[in-house]
Each structure stands twice: as C-alpha cells, then as structure tokens.
Amino acid sequence: MIGLSRERTKSIPCSRVFPTQREREKQADAERCLDSPRRTPKKLTCMDYNPEIDIEQERGQEYSLYQQIDTTKIRCLNERVKGSAKNIFKPWNERLTQDKFLESDDDEELIIYIPFTASIKLKSFMIIGGNQGDSPKKLKIFTNREDVDFSNASSLKPVQEWDLQADSKGEHDIALFNSVSSITVFIPQNYGADNTKIFYLGLKGDFTPLARREAVITTYESKPQMSDHQASAEATFGRSVQ
C-alpha cells in the first residue's frame, strides 16, 4: 500500500482576513488625509515669513537711544511751540507719524541741546523733515557743550557738519562716531521754506551708564544739647555724673 502524505494547512487568523475596528479607523483617517490638502503649521509656512518685519524690529532696537535722553533738560532755541523739541525723540515705529513735530519760529534756524543720562557712543543718526522745502539742508554738531547759541554757533568749529538730503521717509543715515554726554544740533538752513520742520531725530549707538555718586548726609547742630549726648556719655563711662 502506498502511503499518502498529508500537507499541513497553515491557519490564518481571522484578524488578518477581517481588519479590526482600530485598523479600519486608521485606514479611514489615511484616506481622508489623501483626499484633503496637506496642512502645514502656520509658523512654518513661507508665505507668512516676512524678512522686512525682522529688519524693522532690528532697526527699532538700534535706534533706541532716545531712551537715554534727559528729556527734562532738552533746550531748543527758536522753536515755535515751547517744549516741542522733545516731540521728535520717539520710538522707531513712530518715526513717520506727523501729529507731533518741531518747527522753527522766526526763521529757518534751530539749535537743539540734547543731554544724555549715560555716556553715549553715537554711531549714526537720522533726521526726518517735512516735504515742503522745510526739511533741514545743513547741520552742525557740537559735543559736550552747553554754551552754544545764535551768537556763536556760526563761528564755533563743530565736531562735524553735513549737507543733508531732504528726507521725509527716514531713508538716510548720517555716520558719526563719538563718546559724548550731550550733543548740540545746529540747523542753519533748510530747502527754501520760511521755517524748518522736523518730525523725527533718531539716534543709533551704544551707551554706558554713568557712575552715580552717593550723597553723604551730615547733620550739624547750631547749639549742642546735653540731652542728646547723655546716652553716649553713659555708655562710655558706665554711669552718668551727678
């Protein structure tokens, strides 16, 4: 008799033939993802990235020396509105605003004394003027002087002087390198208008806080009082003298 061989049949689990509920849910999720557009987190999209915003923020940080100006001691000669010179020192993002400004009075000349609360290394600055011929055309800078006025501004030798371009949008920086505690800006000429108008004066650079001197308070007696010194005498000699 010829023996017959039996082949073993490999059993297949039902889970391989019929997917489980969990597997069916995963398959449905995958199909929905294929049918719908792929979404990328908003922070990673190229369309939302604007390098100009980063540049604006960086320049705003650079032009932050207005915070080191002692605004209570700013002086301006020939300003139409008293105290308006402090209006031109403001944050970078407000440089193009025109609701506050400085305008000369009798003629086109202006002298602005700017004291600082720190030692300043001034790298550059920017002036935004008007667009009706009233933007500054010439400018002179004096450093660490408080005596500049119209009687000597034309004859004194400035640290630097420039012929300015008319700039109503803040597109031009003026290079300057000094370590100063104050600067005086003299504007002798504009572009033909009767008066000079300035909307913004931005200062760019570094600063070092000034060392503060501690005040020593001493009390002087106009007439010695025995009662004030009795306690110290008792402590020194052990008992009071009767």
HELIX and SHEET records of a PDB file:
HELIX    1   1 CYS A   14  VAL A   17  1                                   4    
HELIX    2   2 GLN A   21  ASP A   35  1                                  15    
HELIX    3   3 LYS A   42  LEU A   44  5                                   3    
HELIX    4   4 PRO A   51  GLU A   62  1                                  12    
HELIX    5   5 LEU A   65  GLN A   68  5                                   4    
HELIX    6   6 THR A   71  LYS A   73  5                                   3    
HELIX    7   7 SER A   84  ILE A   88  5                                   5    
HELIX    8   8 TRP A   92  GLU A   94  5                                   3    
HELIX    9   9 MET A  226  PHE A  237  1                                  12    
SHEET    1   A 5 ARG A  75  LEU A  77  0                                        
SHEET    2   A 5 LEU A 110  GLY A 129 -1                                        
SHEET    3   A 5 ILE A 174  ASN A 190 -1                                        
SHEET    4   A 5 PRO A 136  THR A 143 -1                                        
SHEET    5   A 5 GLN A 160  ASP A 163 -1                                        
SHEET    1   B 4 ARG A  75  LEU A  77  0                                        
SHEET    2   B 4 LEU A 110  GLY A 129 -1                                        
SHEET    3   B 4 LYS A 197  PRO A 209 -1                                        
SHEET    4   B 4 LEU A 102  GLU A 103 -1                                        
END                                                                             
